[in-house]
């Protein structure tokens, strides 16, 4: 009877000894959690479930599941890296004059010149690659400068409020009231004529393009500073600097990154506009905007002089916008919970 009672007790615990043995082996191999180990889930009591993971892992996981954003990121990276390395491997420089010129019926795309040549013999592929490189590095620098300035001003205004907020926001309103394109045209032309480099054009655009991100960060900080975790940080004696950098800024990072990607697209448009008007990057340096300006008069006869630079600008702007849409979806807090 004792044996039967013991077997019955074991049977209640595991009605299938073979299955119990397999579970034991799986635990030893690490495929099943050990007894007593804690597997954390969020939202189970509300019909919601999800593994507790680091925020960057959640955001990255959501982003890579968006094919349009991933394809755009790969294409934009290919354009940026390819345009940088093209000068090392392509057999023509953007300054070289070839033995061909664009004439009626000649000088179009060919095996030797994939994008054709212009009216004085420049290889257009080399020039488009150089213009793409100039536009990409200008846009990335503009995004970095404007994000840094805007985040700093917005964080200080939103956290300290009072007279700090008043002064900084009135200064922001003043910059917003200034006609941006007119100021960029004057300052960009002066800087470009002095140095002839994309660097100073990017500095000027970045210094004047931070206003939107400042307002965005200020709004986030005004909301975040009232949260319980900020009050707890103040209670344990954390300094204002530590609260801003370690507690508030990481929680506002999503909108900042999304806005930075959109700033890249706006910077490409602004730089191309200035170069198209002859007020941006100056010869002998080339930009996609200056290439479009040089080829627009011959669009009916030498179509390749206009189509290829314009197509590269459109592709880059679309890629950046799709990347921004993907990041916006990835950082959306409403996506953190998945209903079962």
N, C-alpha and C positions, 0 to 999 in steps of 0.2 A: 504493500500500500504506500509505503514511504517513497519507493521508487516511482510509482505512478504519480503520486502528488508532486514529486520533484520534476518529472517530465512535463506534467501539466503546467507547472509554473514556468518552466523554460519555454514551453509552447506558447504561453501567453505573451512572453517577451518577444519571441521571434518564432513565428509559426513555420518558418522555412530555414532550417539550419544551414542549408547550402547557400541561400541568399545572404544569411548573416555572415557566413565565411567570406563571401565575395565582398561584402561591405567592409569587413575587417581588412582584407587585402587592399581595397581601394583607399582606405584611410592610411594604411602604411605607405602606399604610393603617392599620397597627397591628393588623390582625386576627390575625396570626400572630406568635409571638415571633421575634425576629431570631436568626440563627445565632450561637451562643456565649452567648446570653442565658440566665440561670439561672431556671428555673421550679421553685420549691421545693414539694415534697410531703412529707407525713409518713407513715411507716408503710408505704411501698410494699414494703419487703422482707418484711413480715409479711402481705401480702395486704390491707393497709389503705391507704386513700388519703384525702387531704383537703388543701385548700389551707391554707397557713399564713396565718392571719388574726389580727387583734387579738382579744383575749378578749371584749371587749364586742360586737364584730361577730358572733362566734359565738353568744353568749348571746342577743343581739337577734334573730338569724336563727332560732334555735330557738323563741323565745317567739312571734314573729309567725306561726309555722306551726301554732300551737295555737288553733283557732277559738274554743274555749270560753273560754280565757283572754283573748283579744282582745275578744270580745263583752262579757265581764265588765268588762274595763278601760274600754271605751267607755261602758258603762251606768253604772259607778260615777262616771266623770268627768262624764257627763251629769247625774247626780243632784247631784254636788257643785257644778258650775258653774250648773246650772239653779236650785238652791235659793239660791245666792248672788245671782243676777240677778233672781230672781222678785220680790223686794221693790221693784225698780226699775221693773218693767213691769206687774205685776199691779195691778189697780185697787182692791184692798183690802189694807190692812195687817193683820198678825196681831193687832193691838190694836184694830182698828176694830170697832164694833158695827153690824151691818146692820139693815135693817128687817124681817128674817125671823128666826124662831126655830124650833128643832126641836120640833115637836109631833107628835102621833099622825097619821100620814099626810101630814105636811108637813115641809119643811126638808131633804129628802134631796138627793142629787146632781141637779143641773140644769145647763142651759147657763150660767146666770149664776154658779152655785156648783158647780163640777165635783165637789167632794167633800162638798157639803152644808154645813150650818151646825150649830153646837152649840146647846145649850139656852138660851144667853143672846144668841145672834146673831153670834158670831164666824164668819168665813169659814174653813172647815176647810182648804181648799186653801192659803191663806196661812199658816195655823198649821202644817200639815204641812211646807211648804217651810221655814219658819223652824226647826222642830224638826230637820229633816234637816240644815240648815246648822250648827246647834249641835252635832249629833252628829258630823258629819264633821270639823269643825274641832277638836272635843275629841279625837276618835280620832287624828287626824294629829299633834296636839301630844303626846299620850300616847306614840305610837310613836316620835317624835323624841327625847323626853326619856328614855324607858326604854332606847332603843337606845344613846344617848350614854353614859348611866351604866353600863349593863351591859357595853358594849364596853370602856370604860375599865377597869372593875374586872376583867373577865375577861382583858383583855390584860396588865395588870400582874401578875395572879396566875399566868397561864400562862407568861409570859416569865421573870420573876424567880424563881418557885418559892420554896423555902425558907420563911423566916418571913413573907415578904410574902404568899405563897400561903396560908399557914395563917391569918393574921389576916383577910384578905379573904374567904376561903371560910367561916370561922366566922361572920363578920358576915353573909354571904349566907344561911347556915343559920338564923341568928337571924331574919332578915326572913322567910324561908320558914315558920318556926314560928309567926309571928304570924298570927292569923286575918285574912286580907286584907279580906274583906267587912265585918267588924265595924269595923276601923280606918278603912276608907274611909267607912263610914256615919257615924262620929263626926266625923272630920276634914272630910269633904266637906260635912256638914251645917253645921258651924261656918263653914267658908269661904264656902259659898253664902249663908248668912244674913248674913254680914258684907258681902259684895260683890254677891251676887245674879247673879254672872257665871259663865259656863262656864270661864273661864280658870283660876281657882283650883281648880276641880274637876279639870281636866285636869292641873294641876301635881301635885296630891296623888296622883292615880292613877299618873301617870308616875314619881313618886319611889318608889312602892312596887311597881311592876310590872317591874322590871329584872332580877329574879333569874334567870329562865330564860336570857335572852340572855347573862348573865354566865357561867353554867356552860357554855353552848355555845361561847362565844369562848375560854374557858379551855382547854377540851378541844382546840380547833383549834390554839391557840398551843402547847400542850404537844407536839403532834405536829410542827408546822411548825418549831419552834425547833431541832430536830435535823436538819433538812434540810441538804444540801450548800451550797445558795446562802446560807444563814444563816452557816455556817462560813466561807464565802468572804468574806462581808461583814465578819465579825469580823476575818479575816486582813488585810484591807486597811485596818483601823482605823476602821470605821464605828461611830458611837456607838449606844448602846442605843436612844435616841430615833429615830434614823434607821432602824435595823433594824425597829423596831416599826411605824413609820409607812409607810416606803417598801417594805418587803419582806414583813412578816408580815400587816399589815392588808389589803392588796389581795388576798391569797390567802385570807383569811377573810371576804371581803366577801359572797360568795354566801349562806352561812347567815345572816348578819346581815340582809340584805335580805329573805330569805324569812321570817325570824322577825318582822321589822318589819311585814310585811303581816298576819301572823296576830295581832300585837299590836293592829292597827287593829280587827280583828273583835272581839277580846276587850274592847277599850276601849268599843266601841259597846254591847256587852252590859252591861258594868259601869256605864256612865253611865246607860243606860236603866233598869237595875235600881235604881240609887240614886234616879233621878227618879221611878220608879214608886212607890217607898217614901216619897217626899216628902223625901228626904235629899240630893238632888242640886241641879240647877238650879231656882231658885225663881221664882214668879210676880213680875212680869209676863212674864219670859222663859219660853219654852216649850221642851220637849224631847219627843221621840217617846214616851219613857217616861211623862212626865206626861200626855200626851194619851191614852195607853192607860189610865192610871189614872183619868182623868176620864170615859172612855167605857165602861169595863168594866161599870158598873152598868146601862147601857142597851143592852146588846148585843142583846137580844131585840126592842127597839122601834126604837132608833136605831143600827142595825148599823154605819153608816158612821163613827160616832165611834170605833169600835174597829178596824174592818177596815183602813182606809187607813193609820193610823200603824203598825199591826202589820205590814202588808204591806211598807211601806218599810223597816222594820228587817230583815225576813227577806231582802228583795232585796239590801240593802247587805251583809249578812253573807255571803250566798251569793256575791256578786260578789267580795268580798275573799278568801274561801276559794279560789275558782276562780283568781283572780290568783296567790295563793300557790302553788297546785298547779302553775300554769304556770311560775312562776319557779323552783320546785324542779326541775322537769324541765329547764328551760333551763340551770341552773347545775350539773346533774349531770355530773361529769367523765366518767362512762361513756358519755356521748353525744357526746364529742368525736371519736370515731373511727367511721367508717362503713365497714362491711365490704362489699367489692365482690363 
